[in-house]
Amino acid sequence: MQMASIRKYKKTGEKKAYYEYRIRFKDPITHEYKEKSKRGFTSSIEAQIIAAEEEKRILEGFEVNEKVYTLESFLTNWLLEYKKARSVKIRILNNQ
């Protein structure tokens, strides 16, 4: 499960503090780790509330990817993963 981290920062030349959140999660399609972040919140509580809403969207599967997957790209990724797993299996069988 992912957890949001909240960080305080200051813009260059300003005294006012701002907050950002970062959520690190594993993409269920590509199995790659991704990070979602947003900056510019005026309070820590505001950043926590928005981060909790984003975590909920990710957990429920309503995460909108910046990258659009076509059938061709999905099948290409699947084929690469299949070949990788198959070659590992063949190497294991050959070494027995």
Secondary structure, 3 states (H helix, E strand, C coil): CCCEEEEEEECCCCCCEEEEEEEEEECCCCCCEEEEEEEEECCHHHHHHHHHHHHHHHHHCCCCCCCCCCHHHHHHHHHHHHHHHHHHHHHHHHCC
